[in-house]
Amino acid sequence: MKSRFDPIVDLKKSELTKREASLVQLGTILQNAKNALQNSYDELGSIDLQKGGVAKEMHKARALVDLQRATIVKNREWVAFASSQLEVARREYEKELLELEKFKYLQSEEIREKILEIKKKESKELDEIAVLSYARVKNANNI
């Protein structure tokens, strides 16, 4: 049965599907950021700091450590940003889901009201038929 809320419900379903796709994409981005951060930590752990030897090699190792720490800071920021974006998207998804449920409820209520109207109309028609049948039988018995 058609309802005036059908187009709105369809639109909300479409928007919800887009939000779901966005959540999946942002989840993938967050996971990539976490993997990059873990790789940065692993690389930092694999750098061999020399305690002695040629000064050039010691400076080189120290520069690598500094570079890796800077990379870790960037990756932490990336993880934090991706996490916040995912949380915003999750709230938007929940909001969109709530709106969809509201319109589905309004749609079902409108359909329920239409069904009640139809039942009342049918009941009234059946009453009229019963009255006419009774009158016809009564007239037939009186004749």
DOKOL-361599 format. One record per atom (N, C-alpha, C): residue number from 1; x, y, z. Coordinates in steps of 0.1 Angstrom, whole numbers. Each point is the difference from the previous one (the first is absolute). Layout:
<sites>
@padren = NUM	X = X	Y = Y	Z = Z
...
</sites>
This chain:
<sites>
@padren = 1	X = 9	Y = -12	Z = 0
@padren = 1	X = -9	Y = 12	Z = 0
@padren = 1	X = 9	Y = 12	Z = 0
@padren = 2	X = -4	Y = 10	Z = -8
@padren = 2	X = 8	Y = 12	Z = -1
@padren = 2	X = -2	Y = 9	Z = 11
@padren = 3	X = 11	Y = 8	Z = 3
@padren = 3	X = -1	Y = 10	Z = 11
@padren = 3	X = 7	Y = 12	Z = -5
@padren = 4	X = -3	Y = 12	Z = 5
@padren = 4	X = 7	Y = 12	Z = -4
@padren = 4	X = 14	Y = 0	Z = 6
@padren = 5	X = 3	Y = -9	Z = 9
@padren = 5	X = 14	Y = 0	Z = 5
@padren = 5	X = 9	Y = -10	Z = -8
@padren = 6	X = -5	Y = -7	Z = -10
@padren = 6	X = 8	Y = -9	Z = -7
@padren = 6	X = 12	Y = 6	Z = -6
@padren = 7	X = -1	Y = 12	Z = -7
@padren = 7	X = 12	Y = 6	Z = -6
@padren = 7	X = 10	Y = 4	Z = 10
@padren = 8	X = -5	Y = 5	Z = 12
@padren = 8	X = 10	Y = 4	Z = 10
@padren = 8	X = 7	Y = -12	Z = 6
@padren = 9	X = -7	Y = -11	Z = 2
@padren = 9	X = 6	Y = -12	Z = 5
@padren = 9	X = 10	Y = -5	Z = -9
@padren = 10	X = -3	Y = 0	Z = -13
@padren = 10	X = 10	Y = -5	Z = -10
@padren = 10	X = 12	Y = 9	Z = -1
@padren = 11	X = -2	Y = 13	Z = 2
@padren = 11	X = 12	Y = 9	Z = 0
@padren = 11	X = 8	Y = -2	Z = 13
@padren = 12	X = -6	Y = -2	Z = 11
@padren = 12	X = 7	Y = -2	Z = 12
@padren = 12	X = 8	Y = -14	Z = 0
@padren = 13	X = -6	Y = -10	Z = -7
@padren = 13	X = 7	Y = -12	Z = -1
@padren = 13	X = 12	Y = 1	Z = -9
@padren = 14	X = -1	Y = 8	Z = -11
@padren = 14	X = 11	Y = 3	Z = -8
@padren = 14	X = 11	Y = 8	Z = 7
@padren = 15	X = -4	Y = 10	Z = 8
@padren = 15	X = 10	Y = 7	Z = 8
@padren = 15	X = 7	Y = -9	Z = 10
@padren = 16	X = -8	Y = -9	Z = 6
@padren = 16	X = 6	Y = -9	Z = 10
@padren = 16	X = 10	Y = -9	Z = -7
@padren = 17	X = -3	Y = -5	Z = -12
@padren = 17	X = 9	Y = -9	Z = -7
@padren = 17	X = 13	Y = 8	Z = -3
@padren = 18	X = -1	Y = 13	Z = -3
@padren = 18	X = 12	Y = 8	Z = -3
@padren = 18	X = 8	Y = 1	Z = 13
@padren = 19	X = -7	Y = 2	Z = 11
@padren = 19	X = 7	Y = 2	Z = 13
@padren = 19	X = 7	Y = -13	Z = 4
@padren = 20	X = -6	Y = -11	Z = -3
@padren = 20	X = 6	Y = -13	Z = 3
@padren = 20	X = 13	Y = -2	Z = -8
@padren = 21	X = 0	Y = 4	Z = -13
@padren = 21	X = 11	Y = -1	Z = -8
@padren = 21	X = 11	Y = 9	Z = 5
@padren = 22	X = -3	Y = 12	Z = 4
@padren = 22	X = 9	Y = 9	Z = 6
@padren = 22	X = 6	Y = -5	Z = 13
@padren = 23	X = -8	Y = -7	Z = 8
@padren = 23	X = 6	Y = -6	Z = 12
@padren = 23	X = 10	Y = -11	Z = -3
@padren = 24	X = -3	Y = -8	Z = -10
@padren = 24	X = 9	Y = -10	Z = -4
@padren = 24	X = 13	Y = 6	Z = -5
@padren = 25	X = -1	Y = 10	Z = -8
@padren = 25	X = 12	Y = 7	Z = -6
@padren = 25	X = 8	Y = 6	Z = 11
@padren = 26	X = -6	Y = 7	Z = 10
@padren = 26	X = 7	Y = 6	Z = 11
@padren = 26	X = 6	Y = -10	Z = 9
@padren = 27	X = -7	Y = -11	Z = 2
@padren = 27	X = 6	Y = -11	Z = 8
@padren = 27	X = 13	Y = -6	Z = -7
@padren = 28	X = 0	Y = -1	Z = -13
@padren = 28	X = 12	Y = -4	Z = -7
@padren = 28	X = 11	Y = 10	Z = 1
@padren = 29	X = -3	Y = 13	Z = -1
@padren = 29	X = 10	Y = 10	Z = 2
@padren = 29	X = 6	Y = 0	Z = 14
@padren = 30	X = -9	Y = -2	Z = 10
@padren = 30	X = 5	Y = -1	Z = 14
@padren = 30	X = 9	Y = -12	Z = 2
@padren = 31	X = -4	Y = -11	Z = -6
@padren = 31	X = 9	Y = -12	Z = 1
@padren = 31	X = 13	Y = 2	Z = -7
@padren = 32	X = 0	Y = 6	Z = -12
@padren = 32	X = 13	Y = 3	Z = -6
@padren = 32	X = 8	Y = 10	Z = 8
@padren = 33	X = -6	Y = 9	Z = 7
@padren = 33	X = 8	Y = 9	Z = 8
@padren = 33	X = 6	Y = -7	Z = 12
@padren = 34	X = -8	Y = -9	Z = 6
@padren = 34	X = 5	Y = -8	Z = 11
@padren = 34	X = 12	Y = -9	Z = -5
@padren = 35	X = -2	Y = -6	Z = -11
@padren = 35	X = 11	Y = -8	Z = -6
@padren = 35	X = 13	Y = 8	Z = -2
@padren = 36	X = -2	Y = 12	Z = -6
@padren = 36	X = 12	Y = 8	Z = -2
@padren = 36	X = 7	Y = 4	Z = 13
@padren = 37	X = -8	Y = 3	Z = 10
@padren = 37	X = 5	Y = 3	Z = 13
@padren = 37	X = 8	Y = -11	Z = 6
@padren = 38	X = -6	Y = -12	Z = -1
@padren = 38	X = 7	Y = -12	Z = 5
@padren = 38	X = 13	Y = -3	Z = -8
@padren = 39	X = -1	Y = 2	Z = -13
@padren = 39	X = 13	Y = -1	Z = -8
@padren = 39	X = 10	Y = 10	Z = 4
@padren = 40	X = -4	Y = 12	Z = 3
@padren = 40	X = 10	Y = 10	Z = 4
@padren = 40	X = 7	Y = -4	Z = 13
@padren = 41	X = -9	Y = -6	Z = 10
@padren = 41	X = 6	Y = -5	Z = 12
@padren = 41	X = 10	Y = -11	Z = -3
@padren = 42	X = -4	Y = -9	Z = -8
@padren = 42	X = 9	Y = -11	Z = -4
@padren = 42	X = 13	Y = 4	Z = -6
@padren = 43	X = -1	Y = 10	Z = -9
@padren = 43	X = 12	Y = 5	Z = -6
@padren = 43	X = 9	Y = 7	Z = 10
@padren = 44	X = -6	Y = 7	Z = 9
@padren = 44	X = 8	Y = 7	Z = 11
@padren = 44	X = 7	Y = -10	Z = 8
@padren = 45	X = -7	Y = -11	Z = 3
@padren = 45	X = 7	Y = -11	Z = 8
@padren = 45	X = 11	Y = -7	Z = -8
@padren = 46	X = -1	Y = 0	Z = -13
@padren = 46	X = 10	Y = -7	Z = -7
@padren = 46	X = 13	Y = 8	Z = -3
@padren = 47	X = -1	Y = 13	Z = 3
@padren = 47	X = 12	Y = 9	Z = -3
@padren = 47	X = 11	Y = -4	Z = 11
@padren = 48	X = 12	Y = -2	Z = -5
@padren = 48	X = 11	Y = -4	Z = 9
@padren = 48	X = 8	Y = 12	Z = 3
@padren = 49	X = -1	Y = 4	Z = 13
@padren = 49	X = 7	Y = 12	Z = 5
@padren = 49	X = 14	Y = -5	Z = 4
@padren = 50	X = 10	Y = 7	Z = -6
@padren = 50	X = 14	Y = -4	Z = 3
@padren = 50	X = 4	Y = 8	Z = 13
@padren = 51	X = 7	Y = -7	Z = 8
@padren = 51	X = 6	Y = 6	Z = 12
@padren = 51	X = 14	Y = 6	Z = -2
@padren = 52	X = 6	Y = -4	Z = -11
@padren = 52	X = 13	Y = 5	Z = -3
@padren = 52	X = 3	Y = -2	Z = -14
@padren = 53	X = 11	Y = 5	Z = -5
@padren = 53	X = 4	Y = -2	Z = -14
@padren = 53	X = 1	Y = 13	Z = -7
@padren = 54	X = -2	Y = 0	Z = -12
@padren = 54	X = 2	Y = 12	Z = -9
@padren = 54	X = -12	Y = 9	Z = 4
@padren = 55	X = 4	Y = 13	Z = 1
@padren = 55	X = -10	Y = 10	Z = 4
@padren = 55	X = -10	Y = 2	Z = -11
@padren = 56	X = 4	Y = -2	Z = -13
@padren = 56	X = -9	Y = 2	Z = -11
@padren = 56	X = -11	Y = -11	Z = 1
@padren = 57	X = 3	Y = -12	Z = 3
@padren = 57	X = -10	Y = -11	Z = 1
@padren = 57	X = -9	Y = 3	Z = 12
@padren = 58	X = 5	Y = 5	Z = 11
@padren = 58	X = -8	Y = 3	Z = 12
@padren = 58	X = -10	Y = 12	Z = -3
@padren = 59	X = 5	Y = 10	Z = -8
@padren = 59	X = -9	Y = 10	Z = -4
@padren = 59	X = -11	Y = -5	Z = -9
@padren = 60	X = 4	Y = -9	Z = -9
@padren = 60	X = -10	Y = -5	Z = -9
@padren = 60	X = -11	Y = -8	Z = 7
@padren = 61	X = 4	Y = -8	Z = 10
@padren = 61	X = -9	Y = -8	Z = 8
@padren = 61	X = -9	Y = 9	Z = 8
@padren = 62	X = 6	Y = 11	Z = 5
@padren = 62	X = -8	Y = 9	Z = 8
@padren = 62	X = -10	Y = 7	Z = -8
@padren = 63	X = 4	Y = 4	Z = -13
@padren = 63	X = -10	Y = 6	Z = -9
@padren = 63	X = -11	Y = -9	Z = -4
@padren = 64	X = 3	Y = -13	Z = -1
@padren = 64	X = -10	Y = -10	Z = -3
@padren = 64	X = -10	Y = -1	Z = 11
@padren = 65	X = 5	Y = 0	Z = 12
@padren = 65	X = -9	Y = 0	Z = 12
@padren = 65	X = -9	Y = 12	Z = 1
@padren = 66	X = 6	Y = 12	Z = -3
@padren = 66	X = -8	Y = 12	Z = 1
@padren = 66	X = -10	Y = 0	Z = -11
@padren = 67	X = 3	Y = -4	Z = -12
@padren = 67	X = -9	Y = -1	Z = -11
@padren = 67	X = -11	Y = -10	Z = 3
@padren = 68	X = 3	Y = -11	Z = 6
@padren = 68	X = -10	Y = -10	Z = 3
@padren = 68	X = -10	Y = 5	Z = 11
@padren = 69	X = 6	Y = 7	Z = 10
@padren = 69	X = -9	Y = 6	Z = 10
@padren = 69	X = -9	Y = 10	Z = -6
@padren = 70	X = 5	Y = 8	Z = -9
@padren = 70	X = -9	Y = 10	Z = -7
@padren = 70	X = -11	Y = -7	Z = -7
@padren = 71	X = 3	Y = -11	Z = -7
@padren = 71	X = -9	Y = -8	Z = -7
@padren = 71	X = -11	Y = -6	Z = 10
@padren = 72	X = 5	Y = -4	Z = 11
@padren = 72	X = -10	Y = -5	Z = 11
@padren = 72	X = -9	Y = 10	Z = 4
@padren = 73	X = 5	Y = 13	Z = 2
@padren = 73	X = -9	Y = 11	Z = 4
@padren = 73	X = -10	Y = 2	Z = -11
@padren = 74	X = 4	Y = 0	Z = -13
@padren = 74	X = -9	Y = 2	Z = -11
@padren = 74	X = -11	Y = -11	Z = 0
@padren = 75	X = 5	Y = -12	Z = 2
@padren = 75	X = -10	Y = -11	Z = -1
@padren = 75	X = -9	Y = 0	Z = 12
@padren = 76	X = 4	Y = 4	Z = 12
@padren = 76	X = -9	Y = 2	Z = 11
@padren = 76	X = -11	Y = 10	Z = -3
@padren = 77	X = 4	Y = 11	Z = -6
@padren = 77	X = -9	Y = 10	Z = -4
@padren = 77	X = -10	Y = -5	Z = -10
@padren = 78	X = 5	Y = -8	Z = -10
@padren = 78	X = -9	Y = -6	Z = -10
@padren = 78	X = -10	Y = -10	Z = 7
@padren = 79	X = 5	Y = -8	Z = 9
@padren = 79	X = -9	Y = -9	Z = 7
@padren = 79	X = -11	Y = 8	Z = 8
@padren = 80	X = 4	Y = 11	Z = 7
@padren = 80	X = -9	Y = 8	Z = 7
@padren = 80	X = -10	Y = 6	Z = -9
@padren = 81	X = 4	Y = 6	Z = -11
@padren = 81	X = -9	Y = 6	Z = -10
@padren = 81	X = -9	Y = -10	Z = -6
@padren = 82	X = 5	Y = -12	Z = -4
@padren = 82	X = -9	Y = -10	Z = -6
@padren = 82	X = -10	Y = -5	Z = 10
@padren = 83	X = 4	Y = -1	Z = 13
@padren = 83	X = -9	Y = -5	Z = 10
@padren = 83	X = -11	Y = 10	Z = 2
@padren = 84	X = 4	Y = 13	Z = 1
@padren = 84	X = -11	Y = 10	Z = 2
@padren = 84	X = -9	Y = 1	Z = -12
@padren = 85	X = 5	Y = -2	Z = -12
@padren = 85	X = -9	Y = 0	Z = -12
@padren = 85	X = -9	Y = -12	Z = 0
@padren = 86	X = 5	Y = -11	Z = 5
@padren = 86	X = -9	Y = -12	Z = 1
@padren = 86	X = -10	Y = 2	Z = 10
@padren = 87	X = 3	Y = 6	Z = 11
@padren = 87	X = -10	Y = 3	Z = 11
@padren = 87	X = -11	Y = 9	Z = -5
@padren = 88	X = 4	Y = 11	Z = -7
@padren = 88	X = -9	Y = 9	Z = -6
@padren = 88	X = -10	Y = -7	Z = -10
@padren = 89	X = 6	Y = -8	Z = -8
@padren = 89	X = -8	Y = -8	Z = -10
@padren = 89	X = -9	Y = -10	Z = 7
@padren = 90	X = 4	Y = -6	Z = 11
@padren = 90	X = -8	Y = -9	Z = 7
@padren = 90	X = -12	Y = 7	Z = 7
@padren = 91	X = 2	Y = 12	Z = 5
@padren = 91	X = -11	Y = 8	Z = 5
@padren = 91	X = -10	Y = 4	Z = -10
@padren = 92	X = 6	Y = 4	Z = -12
@padren = 92	X = -9	Y = 4	Z = -11
@padren = 92	X = -8	Y = -12	Z = -5
@padren = 93	X = 6	Y = -12	Z = 0
@padren = 93	X = -7	Y = -12	Z = -4
@padren = 93	X = -11	Y = -3	Z = 10
@padren = 94	X = 3	Y = 1	Z = 13
@padren = 94	X = -11	Y = -3	Z = 10
@padren = 94	X = -11	Y = 11	Z = -1
@padren = 95	X = 3	Y = 12	Z = -3
@padren = 95	X = -10	Y = 10	Z = -2
@padren = 95	X = -8	Y = -3	Z = -12
@padren = 96	X = 6	Y = -4	Z = -11
@padren = 96	X = -7	Y = -3	Z = -12
@padren = 96	X = -9	Y = -12	Z = 2
@padren = 97	X = 5	Y = -10	Z = 7
@padren = 97	X = -8	Y = -12	Z = 3
@padren = 97	X = -12	Y = 3	Z = 9
@padren = 98	X = 1	Y = 9	Z = 9
@padren = 98	X = -11	Y = 5	Z = 8
@padren = 98	X = -10	Y = 7	Z = -8
@padren = 99	X = 4	Y = 8	Z = -9
@padren = 99	X = -9	Y = 7	Z = -9
@padren = 99	X = -8	Y = -10	Z = -9
@padren = 100	X = 7	Y = -10	Z = -5
@padren = 100	X = -6	Y = -10	Z = -8
@padren = 100	X = -11	Y = -7	Z = 8
@padren = 101	X = 3	Y = -4	Z = 12
@padren = 101	X = -9	Y = -7	Z = 8
@padren = 101	X = -13	Y = 9	Z = 3
@padren = 102	X = 3	Y = 13	Z = 2
@padren = 102	X = -12	Y = 9	Z = 2
@padren = 102	X = -9	Y = 0	Z = -12
@padren = 103	X = 6	Y = 1	Z = -12
@padren = 103	X = -8	Y = 1	Z = -12
@padren = 103	X = -7	Y = -14	Z = -3
@padren = 104	X = 7	Y = -10	Z = 4
@padren = 104	X = -6	Y = -14	Z = -2
@padren = 104	X = -12	Y = -1	Z = 9
@padren = 105	X = 1	Y = 5	Z = 12
@padren = 105	X = -11	Y = 0	Z = 10
@padren = 105	X = -12	Y = 8	Z = -5
@padren = 106	X = 3	Y = 12	Z = -5
@padren = 106	X = -11	Y = 9	Z = -6
@padren = 106	X = -6	Y = -7	Z = -12
@padren = 107	X = 8	Y = -6	Z = -8
@padren = 107	X = -5	Y = -8	Z = -11
@padren = 107	X = -10	Y = -11	Z = 4
@padren = 108	X = 5	Y = -8	Z = 10
@padren = 108	X = -9	Y = -11	Z = 4
@padren = 108	X = -13	Y = 5	Z = 7
@padren = 109	X = 1	Y = 11	Z = 7
@padren = 109	X = -12	Y = 6	Z = 6
@padren = 109	X = -10	Y = 5	Z = -10
@padren = 110	X = 5	Y = 6	Z = -11
@padren = 110	X = -8	Y = 5	Z = -10
@padren = 110	X = -7	Y = -12	Z = -7
@padren = 111	X = 7	Y = -11	Z = -2
@padren = 111	X = -5	Y = -12	Z = -7
@padren = 111	X = -11	Y = -6	Z = 10
@padren = 112	X = 4	Y = 0	Z = 12
@padren = 112	X = -10	Y = -6	Z = 10
@padren = 112	X = -13	Y = 8	Z = 0
@padren = 113	X = 1	Y = 13	Z = 0
@padren = 113	X = -12	Y = 9	Z = -1
@padren = 113	X = -8	Y = -3	Z = -12
@padren = 114	X = 7	Y = -1	Z = -12
@padren = 114	X = -7	Y = -3	Z = -12
@padren = 114	X = -7	Y = -14	Z = 1
@padren = 115	X = 6	Y = -9	Z = 6
@padren = 115	X = -6	Y = -14	Z = 1
@padren = 115	X = -12	Y = 1	Z = 9
@padren = 116	X = 1	Y = 8	Z = 11
@padren = 116	X = -12	Y = 1	Z = 9
@padren = 116	X = -11	Y = 7	Z = -8
@padren = 117	X = 3	Y = 10	Z = -8
@padren = 117	X = -10	Y = 7	Z = -8
@padren = 117	X = -7	Y = -9	Z = -9
@padren = 118	X = 8	Y = -9	Z = -7
@padren = 118	X = -6	Y = -9	Z = -9
@padren = 118	X = -9	Y = -10	Z = 7
@padren = 119	X = 5	Y = -5	Z = 12
@padren = 119	X = -8	Y = -9	Z = 7
@padren = 119	X = -14	Y = 6	Z = 5
@padren = 120	X = 1	Y = 13	Z = 4
@padren = 120	X = -13	Y = 7	Z = 4
@padren = 120	X = -9	Y = 1	Z = -12
@padren = 121	X = 6	Y = 3	Z = -12
@padren = 121	X = -8	Y = 2	Z = -12
@padren = 121	X = -7	Y = -14	Z = -3
@padren = 122	X = 8	Y = -10	Z = 0
@padren = 122	X = -5	Y = -14	Z = -3
@padren = 122	X = -11	Y = -4	Z = 10
@padren = 123	X = 3	Y = 3	Z = 13
@padren = 123	X = -10	Y = -3	Z = 10
@padren = 123	X = -13	Y = 7	Z = -2
@padren = 124	X = 1	Y = 13	Z = -4
@padren = 124	X = -12	Y = 8	Z = -3
@padren = 124	X = -8	Y = -5	Z = -12
@padren = 125	X = 8	Y = -4	Z = -10
@padren = 125	X = -6	Y = -6	Z = -12
@padren = 125	X = -7	Y = -13	Z = 3
@padren = 126	X = 6	Y = -8	Z = 8
@padren = 126	X = -6	Y = -13	Z = 4
@padren = 126	X = -12	Y = 2	Z = 8
@padren = 127	X = 0	Y = 10	Z = 9
@padren = 127	X = -12	Y = 4	Z = 8
@padren = 127	X = -12	Y = 4	Z = -9
@padren = 128	X = 4	Y = 8	Z = -10
@padren = 128	X = -11	Y = 5	Z = -10
@padren = 128	X = -5	Y = -12	Z = -8
@padren = 129	X = 9	Y = -9	Z = -4
@padren = 129	X = -5	Y = -12	Z = -7
@padren = 129	X = -9	Y = -9	Z = 9
@padren = 130	X = 4	Y = -1	Z = 13
@padren = 130	X = -8	Y = -8	Z = 9
@padren = 130	X = -14	Y = 7	Z = 2
@padren = 131	X = 0	Y = 13	Z = 2
@padren = 131	X = -13	Y = 7	Z = 1
@padren = 131	X = -9	Y = -2	Z = -12
@padren = 132	X = 6	Y = 2	Z = -12
@padren = 132	X = -7	Y = -2	Z = -12
@padren = 132	X = -6	Y = -14	Z = -2
@padren = 133	X = 9	Y = -10	Z = 4
@padren = 133	X = -4	Y = -14	Z = -1
@padren = 133	X = -12	Y = -3	Z = 10
@padren = 134	X = 2	Y = 6	Z = 12
@padren = 134	X = -11	Y = -2	Z = 10
@padren = 134	X = -13	Y = 6	Z = -5
@padren = 135	X = 1	Y = 12	Z = -5
@padren = 135	X = -12	Y = 7	Z = -5
@padren = 135	X = -6	Y = -8	Z = -12
@padren = 136	X = 8	Y = -5	Z = -8
@padren = 136	X = -5	Y = -8	Z = -12
@padren = 136	X = -7	Y = -12	Z = 5
@padren = 137	X = 6	Y = -7	Z = 10
@padren = 137	X = -6	Y = -13	Z = 5
@padren = 137	X = -13	Y = 4	Z = 8
@padren = 138	X = 0	Y = 11	Z = 7
@padren = 138	X = -12	Y = 4	Z = 7
@padren = 138	X = -11	Y = 3	Z = -9
@padren = 139	X = 3	Y = 7	Z = -11
@padren = 139	X = -10	Y = 4	Z = -10
@padren = 139	X = -5	Y = -12	Z = -7
@padren = 140	X = 9	Y = -10	Z = -2
@padren = 140	X = -4	Y = -12	Z = -7
@padren = 140	X = -10	Y = -8	Z = 9
@padren = 141	X = 2	Y = 0	Z = 13
@padren = 141	X = -8	Y = -7	Z = 9
@padren = 141	X = -13	Y = 7	Z = 2
@padren = 142	X = -1	Y = 13	Z = -1
@padren = 142	X = -12	Y = 8	Z = 2
@padren = 142	X = -9	Y = -2	Z = -13
@padren = 143	X = 5	Y = -2	Z = -11
@padren = 143	X = -8	Y = -1	Z = -12
@padren = 143	X = -8	Y = -13	Z = -1
</sites>
